[in-house]
């Protein structure tokens, strides 16, 4: 045991932090996706007497309300992380998330489930904060590769989570699934508490040590064309993705019928997770080499090309294959965005800038399910895929225009 401990302590602190945060992100990824695939089924089960349109509407609200509170608090958490360190916040997030999952397991009405998801938003910043912690200890030249490696942790969890959650829900019911998920996030908090040593890399210039007001940070984002465009497309991409995600179980039921529905929904989620896992590190390396903004433009056009045919599938296996291809593409988007911020933002405000990115992301997460619920109720599931494709094409064009208008000179701030 002593030899094992000595070998562990001999590993470079940065590598130890990456290993621990990979494991913690793995547990959080499992926890997030063990429950998401069947939230709409849970709403339908609780909402006895609801019409199909009401189930779709409440599914969107329950799914999206978490991201409303997360949207409001992300920049605040980011600024606090820059000032006081990120390890403490990671521990708070994991413990708070665990408590909210426990409350969801005890909920017996749609409204109580809605309230639990509302409070969960206060503690939904674990994975973004983990990205900020690792990004600020990583040299710029390899930020894409390291962040891509970190992302494989939560993606690996997301790969297994839907399958585990779907199987548990089918065999034991929703309540026990939530209780097990709560234990996983509690363990993630313990891992961070005992295994992470927060470090700061040496500032590279005077602007990395300068103190910035909240207004200065907003000005920096707005006056950086590509960075501001990345913020906007973060919103649009999440609206596109989350317009479909909470209703995917209902779409699969239309394709396949009710037999093994939770498991098949988990399989469709996991197919995207597998593609994401296999390629996220490779996208990061390509971003380090060719530029993260250029890689991001390509990925957005590619995602649009894969989303469109999902509206024309005739069986579950066609959908699973397309979800796998989608996961390959989506695996590069978050590392590219985070690595770009690591390269252009002053070190002393990177957490806050990432916090604003997360606010745009959470805003999209909140709006997307609501839009999906309304569009799905008004039209049909297939129309949602056409809507998503259009948003992704718009996102790619916005970033392409900003990138070509940029002078590509260093941002003076």
C-alpha positions as CSV (number, residue, x, y, z in Angstrom):
1,X,0.0,0.0,0.0
2,X,2.9,2.4,0.9
3,X,4.6,1.6,-2.4
4,X,1.4,2.3,-4.3
5,X,1.0,5.6,-2.5
6,X,4.6,6.6,-3.3
7,X,4.2,5.8,-6.9
8,X,1.0,7.9,-7.0
9,X,2.6,10.8,-5.3
10,X,5.6,10.6,-7.7
11,X,3.3,11.5,-10.6
12,X,3.5,15.1,-11.8
13,X,0.7,17.2,-10.0
14,X,-0.8,18.3,-13.3
15,X,-1.1,14.6,-14.4
16,X,-2.5,13.6,-11.1
17,X,-5.1,16.3,-11.3
18,X,-6.0,15.2,-14.8
19,X,-6.4,11.6,-13.7
20,X,-8.6,12.5,-10.7
21,X,-10.7,14.9,-12.6
22,X,-11.1,12.4,-15.4
23,X,-12.5,9.9,-12.9
24,X,-14.7,12.5,-11.3
25,X,-16.1,13.6,-14.7
26,X,-16.7,9.9,-15.5
27,X,-18.9,9.6,-12.4
28,X,-20.7,12.9,-13.1
29,X,-21.2,11.8,-16.8
30,X,-22.8,8.6,-15.6
31,X,-25.0,10.5,-13.1
32,X,-26.2,13.0,-15.7
33,X,-27.2,10.5,-18.4
34,X,-28.6,7.7,-16.2
35,X,-31.7,9.9,-15.7
36,X,-32.0,12.1,-18.8
37,X,-33.2,9.5,-21.3
38,X,-36.4,8.7,-19.3
39,X,-37.3,12.0,-17.8
40,X,-40.2,12.3,-20.4
41,X,-41.3,8.8,-19.5
42,X,-41.3,9.8,-15.8
43,X,-43.4,12.8,-16.6
44,X,-45.9,10.6,-18.5
45,X,-46.0,8.2,-15.6
46,X,-46.6,10.9,-13.0
47,X,-49.0,12.9,-15.2
48,X,-52.0,10.6,-15.1
49,X,-54.6,12.1,-17.3
50,X,-52.2,14.4,-19.3
51,X,-52.7,14.7,-23.0
52,X,-49.8,13.9,-25.3
53,X,-49.3,17.6,-25.9
54,X,-49.2,18.2,-22.1
55,X,-46.7,15.4,-21.6
56,X,-44.4,16.9,-24.3
57,X,-44.8,20.4,-22.8
58,X,-44.0,19.3,-19.2
59,X,-41.1,17.1,-20.5
60,X,-39.6,20.2,-22.0
61,X,-40.1,22.3,-18.9
62,X,-38.8,19.7,-16.5
63,X,-35.8,19.1,-18.7
64,X,-35.0,22.7,-19.3
65,X,-35.6,24.4,-16.0
66,X,-32.3,23.2,-14.5
67,X,-30.5,25.3,-17.1
68,X,-32.3,28.5,-16.2
69,X,-30.7,28.7,-12.7
70,X,-27.4,27.4,-14.1
71,X,-27.5,30.2,-16.7
72,X,-27.9,32.9,-14.0
73,X,-25.1,31.6,-11.8
74,X,-22.4,30.4,-14.2
75,X,-20.5,33.8,-14.6
76,X,-20.7,34.2,-10.8
77,X,-19.2,30.8,-10.1
78,X,-16.6,31.5,-12.8
79,X,-15.5,34.8,-11.2
80,X,-15.4,33.1,-7.7
81,X,-13.3,30.3,-9.2
82,X,-10.8,32.8,-10.6
83,X,-10.5,34.6,-7.3
84,X,-10.7,31.9,-4.7
85,X,-9.9,28.7,-6.6
86,X,-12.0,26.0,-8.2
87,X,-11.5,22.9,-6.0
88,X,-13.9,24.1,-3.3
89,X,-16.5,24.9,-5.9
90,X,-16.2,21.5,-7.5
91,X,-16.8,19.8,-4.1
92,X,-19.9,22.0,-3.5
93,X,-21.3,21.3,-6.9
94,X,-20.9,17.5,-6.5
95,X,-22.5,17.4,-3.0
96,X,-25.3,19.7,-4.1
97,X,-26.0,17.7,-7.2
98,X,-26.1,14.5,-5.2
99,X,-28.7,16.0,-2.9
100,X,-30.9,17.2,-5.8
101,X,-30.8,13.7,-7.3
102,X,-32.0,12.2,-4.0
103,X,-34.9,14.7,-3.9
104,X,-35.9,13.8,-7.5
105,X,-36.0,10.1,-6.5
106,X,-38.5,11.0,-3.7
107,X,-40.7,13.3,-6.0
108,X,-44.2,11.9,-6.6
109,X,-45.7,14.7,-8.7
110,X,-44.6,16.4,-11.9
111,X,-44.4,19.7,-10.0
112,X,-42.0,18.3,-7.3
113,X,-39.9,16.9,-10.0
114,X,-39.9,20.3,-11.7
115,X,-38.8,22.0,-8.4
116,X,-36.0,19.5,-7.8
117,X,-34.7,20.2,-11.3
118,X,-34.9,23.9,-10.7
119,X,-32.6,23.7,-7.6
120,X,-30.3,21.3,-9.4
121,X,-29.3,24.2,-11.7
122,X,-27.4,25.8,-8.8
123,X,-25.0,22.9,-8.8
124,X,-24.8,22.1,-12.5
125,X,-21.4,23.6,-13.1
126,X,-19.1,20.6,-12.2
127,X,-17.9,19.6,-15.6
128,X,-17.4,23.2,-16.9
129,X,-15.5,24.0,-13.7
130,X,-13.4,20.9,-14.1
131,X,-12.6,22.1,-17.6
132,X,-11.6,25.5,-16.2
133,X,-9.4,23.9,-13.5
134,X,-7.5,21.8,-16.1
135,X,-7.4,24.5,-18.7
136,X,-5.7,27.1,-16.5
137,X,-3.0,24.6,-15.5
138,X,-2.3,23.6,-19.1
139,X,0.1,25.3,-21.6
140,X,-1.7,26.8,-24.5
141,X,0.0,24.8,-27.2
142,X,-1.5,21.5,-25.9
143,X,-4.7,22.8,-24.5
144,X,-6.9,21.1,-27.1
145,X,-5.3,17.7,-26.6
146,X,-5.5,17.8,-22.8
147,X,-9.1,19.1,-22.8
148,X,-10.1,16.5,-25.3
149,X,-8.6,13.9,-23.0
150,X,-10.5,15.3,-20.0
151,X,-13.8,15.2,-22.1
152,X,-13.4,11.5,-22.6
153,X,-14.0,11.1,-18.9
154,X,-17.5,12.6,-18.8
155,X,-18.2,11.2,-22.3
156,X,-17.3,7.7,-21.1
157,X,-19.7,8.1,-18.2
158,X,-22.3,9.4,-20.6
159,X,-21.7,6.3,-22.8
160,X,-22.5,3.9,-20.0
161,X,-25.0,6.0,-18.1
162,X,-28.0,5.7,-20.4
163,X,-27.6,1.9,-20.7
164,X,-27.3,1.5,-17.0
165,X,-30.0,4.0,-16.2
166,X,-32.4,2.5,-18.8
167,X,-31.8,-1.1,-17.5
168,X,-32.3,0.0,-13.8
169,X,-35.4,1.9,-14.7
170,X,-36.9,-1.0,-16.6
171,X,-36.2,-3.5,-13.7
172,X,-36.4,-1.5,-10.5
173,X,-38.2,1.7,-11.3
174,X,-37.2,5.4,-11.3
175,X,-36.8,5.9,-7.5
176,X,-33.9,3.4,-7.1
177,X,-32.2,4.7,-10.2
178,X,-32.1,8.2,-8.7
179,X,-30.8,6.9,-5.4
180,X,-27.9,5.0,-7.1
181,X,-27.1,8.1,-9.2
182,X,-27.0,10.2,-6.1
183,X,-24.4,7.9,-4.6
184,X,-22.2,8.2,-7.8
185,X,-22.1,12.0,-7.5
186,X,-21.3,11.8,-3.8
187,X,-18.3,9.7,-4.6
188,X,-17.2,12.3,-7.2
189,X,-17.1,14.9,-4.5
190,X,-15.0,12.7,-2.3
191,X,-12.5,12.1,-5.1
192,X,-12.0,15.8,-5.7
193,X,-11.7,16.5,-2.0
194,X,-8.9,14.0,-1.4
195,X,-7.2,13.8,-4.8
196,X,-6.9,17.3,-6.4
197,X,-4.2,19.8,-5.6
198,X,-5.0,23.1,-7.3
199,X,-2.1,24.8,-9.0
200,X,-1.6,27.9,-11.1
201,X,0.7,28.1,-14.1
202,X,3.2,31.0,-14.3
203,X,1.6,34.1,-16.0
204,X,2.9,34.7,-19.5
205,X,2.3,38.5,-19.7
206,X,1.2,41.5,-17.6
207,X,-2.4,41.1,-18.8
208,X,-2.5,37.6,-17.2
209,X,-2.0,39.2,-13.7
210,X,-4.0,42.3,-14.1
211,X,-7.3,42.6,-12.2
212,X,-10.4,43.0,-14.3
213,X,-13.8,44.2,-13.3
214,X,-16.9,42.4,-14.4
215,X,-17.6,45.1,-17.0
216,X,-14.0,44.7,-18.3
217,X,-14.7,41.0,-18.9
218,X,-17.9,41.7,-20.8
219,X,-16.1,44.3,-22.9
220,X,-13.3,41.8,-23.7
221,X,-15.9,39.3,-25.0
222,X,-17.9,41.7,-27.0
223,X,-14.9,43.3,-28.7
224,X,-13.4,39.9,-29.7
225,X,-15.3,39.0,-32.9
226,X,-14.6,35.3,-33.0
227,X,-14.9,34.9,-29.2
228,X,-18.3,36.6,-29.2
229,X,-19.4,34.5,-32.1
230,X,-18.4,31.4,-30.2
231,X,-20.6,32.6,-27.4
232,X,-23.6,33.0,-29.7
233,X,-23.1,29.7,-31.5
234,X,-22.9,28.0,-28.1
235,X,-26.4,29.2,-27.5
236,X,-27.6,28.1,-31.0
237,X,-26.0,24.7,-30.9
238,X,-27.5,23.9,-27.5
239,X,-31.0,25.0,-28.6
240,X,-30.6,22.7,-31.6
241,X,-29.4,19.7,-29.6
242,X,-31.7,20.1,-26.7
243,X,-34.8,20.7,-28.7
244,X,-34.7,17.0,-29.6
245,X,-33.0,15.3,-26.7
246,X,-35.8,15.4,-24.1
247,X,-38.3,14.0,-26.7
248,X,-36.0,11.3,-28.1
249,X,-37.7,8.6,-26.0
250,X,-41.1,9.6,-27.5
251,X,-39.6,9.6,-31.0
252,X,-38.2,6.1,-30.5
253,X,-41.5,4.9,-29.2
254,X,-43.1,6.1,-32.5
255,X,-40.5,4.2,-34.4
256,X,-40.3,0.9,-32.4
257,X,-43.2,0.8,-30.0
258,X,-43.2,0.5,-26.2
259,X,-41.2,-2.7,-25.9
260,X,-37.8,-2.2,-24.0
261,X,-38.3,1.5,-24.6
262,X,-36.0,2.8,-21.7
263,X,-33.2,0.4,-22.9
264,X,-33.5,1.4,-26.5
265,X,-33.6,5.1,-25.6
266,X,-30.4,4.6,-23.5
267,X,-28.8,2.8,-26.5
268,X,-29.5,5.8,-28.8
269,X,-28.0,8.1,-26.3
270,X,-25.0,5.8,-25.8
271,X,-24.3,5.5,-29.5
272,X,-23.7,9.3,-29.6
273,X,-21.5,8.9,-26.5
274,X,-19.4,6.2,-28.1
275,X,-18.7,8.3,-31.2
276,X,-17.9,11.3,-28.9
277,X,-15.5,9.2,-26.8
278,X,-13.5,7.8,-29.8
279,X,-12.8,11.1,-31.5
280,X,-12.9,14.0,-28.9
281,X,-9.1,13.7,-28.3
282,X,-8.4,13.6,-32.0
283,X,-10.4,16.8,-32.7
284,X,-8.5,18.5,-29.9
285,X,-5.1,17.6,-31.4
286,X,-6.3,18.8,-34.8
287,X,-7.5,22.1,-33.2
288,X,-4.0,22.5,-31.7
289,X,-2.5,22.1,-35.2
290,X,-4.9,23.9,-37.5
291,X,-6.8,26.3,-35.2
292,X,-9.7,25.6,-33.0
293,X,-12.0,28.2,-34.7
294,X,-11.5,26.5,-38.1
295,X,-12.1,23.0,-36.7
296,X,-15.3,24.3,-35.0
297,X,-16.7,25.7,-38.3
298,X,-16.2,22.3,-40.0
299,X,-17.8,20.5,-37.1
300,X,-20.9,22.7,-37.2
301,X,-21.5,22.1,-40.9
302,X,-20.9,18.3,-40.4
303,X,-23.3,18.2,-37.5
304,X,-26.0,19.8,-39.7
305,X,-25.4,17.2,-42.4
306,X,-25.9,14.3,-39.9
307,X,-28.9,15.8,-38.1
308,X,-31.1,16.2,-41.2
309,X,-31.5,12.5,-42.1
310,X,-32.5,11.6,-38.6
311,X,-35.9,13.0,-39.5
312,X,-36.3,10.5,-42.3
313,X,-35.4,7.2,-40.5
314,X,-37.8,4.3,-40.5
315,X,-36.4,2.1,-37.8
316,X,-34.4,2.4,-34.5
317,X,-31.2,1.0,-36.0
318,X,-30.9,3.7,-38.6
319,X,-31.3,6.3,-35.9
320,X,-28.7,4.6,-33.7
321,X,-26.1,4.7,-36.6
322,X,-26.8,8.4,-37.2
323,X,-26.5,9.1,-33.5
324,X,-23.1,7.5,-33.5
325,X,-22.0,9.7,-36.4
326,X,-23.4,12.7,-34.6
327,X,-21.4,11.8,-31.5
328,X,-18.2,11.7,-33.6
329,X,-18.8,15.2,-34.7
330,X,-20.1,16.7,-31.4
331,X,-17.0,15.3,-29.6
332,X,-14.9,18.1,-30.9
333,X,-17.1,21.1,-30.2
334,X,-16.6,21.7,-26.5
335,X,-12.8,21.1,-26.4
336,X,-12.5,23.5,-29.4
337,X,-14.5,26.2,-27.7
338,X,-12.6,25.8,-24.3
339,X,-9.2,25.6,-25.9
340,X,-9.8,28.7,-28.0
341,X,-10.7,30.6,-24.8
342,X,-7.6,29.3,-23.1
343,X,-5.6,30.8,-26.0
344,X,-7.1,34.2,-26.2
345,X,-8.4,35.2,-22.7
346,X,-6.1,36.6,-20.0
347,X,-5.3,33.9,-17.4
348,X,-6.8,35.9,-14.5
349,X,-10.3,36.0,-16.2
350,X,-10.4,32.6,-18.0
351,X,-12.8,31.1,-15.5
352,X,-15.2,34.0,-15.8
353,X,-15.0,34.0,-19.6
354,X,-15.7,30.2,-19.5
355,X,-18.5,31.0,-17.1
356,X,-20.1,33.3,-19.7
357,X,-19.7,30.6,-22.3
358,X,-21.5,28.2,-19.9
359,X,-24.3,30.8,-19.4
360,X,-24.9,30.8,-23.2
361,X,-24.7,27.0,-23.1
362,X,-27.2,26.7,-20.3
363,X,-29.5,29.3,-21.9
364,X,-29.6,27.1,-24.9
365,X,-30.2,24.1,-22.7
366,X,-33.1,25.9,-21.1
367,X,-34.6,27.3,-24.3
368,X,-34.0,24.1,-26.4
369,X,-36.4,21.7,-24.5
370,X,-39.1,24.4,-24.3
371,X,-38.8,25.1,-28.0
372,X,-38.7,21.3,-28.7
373,X,-41.8,20.7,-26.6
374,X,-43.7,23.5,-28.3
375,X,-42.6,22.7,-31.9
376,X,-43.2,18.9,-31.3
377,X,-46.7,19.6,-30.0
378,X,-47.5,22.0,-32.8
379,X,-46.0,20.0,-35.7
380,X,-44.3,16.6,-35.4
381,X,-41.0,15.0,-34.3
382,X,-39.6,15.0,-37.9
383,X,-39.9,18.7,-38.1
384,X,-37.7,19.1,-35.1
385,X,-34.8,17.6,-37.1
386,X,-35.3,20.1,-39.9
387,X,-35.4,22.9,-37.3
388,X,-32.1,21.6,-35.7
389,X,-30.3,21.4,-39.1
390,X,-31.2,25.0,-39.9
391,X,-29.9,26.3,-36.5
392,X,-26.6,24.4,-37.0
393,X,-26.1,25.8,-40.5
394,X,-26.7,29.3,-39.1
395,X,-24.2,28.7,-36.4
396,X,-21.5,27.6,-38.8
397,X,-22.1,30.7,-41.0
398,X,-22.0,33.1,-38.1
399,X,-18.6,31.8,-37.0
400,X,-17.3,31.5,-40.6
401,X,-18.1,35.2,-41.2
402,X,-16.6,36.3,-37.9
403,X,-13.4,34.3,-38.5
404,X,-13.0,35.8,-42.0
405,X,-13.6,39.3,-40.8
406,X,-11.1,38.9,-38.0
407,X,-7.7,40.5,-38.5
408,X,-6.1,37.4,-36.9
409,X,-3.9,39.7,-34.8
410,X,-3.4,39.4,-31.1
411,X,-6.2,40.9,-29.1
412,X,-5.0,43.9,-27.2
413,X,-6.8,44.3,-23.9
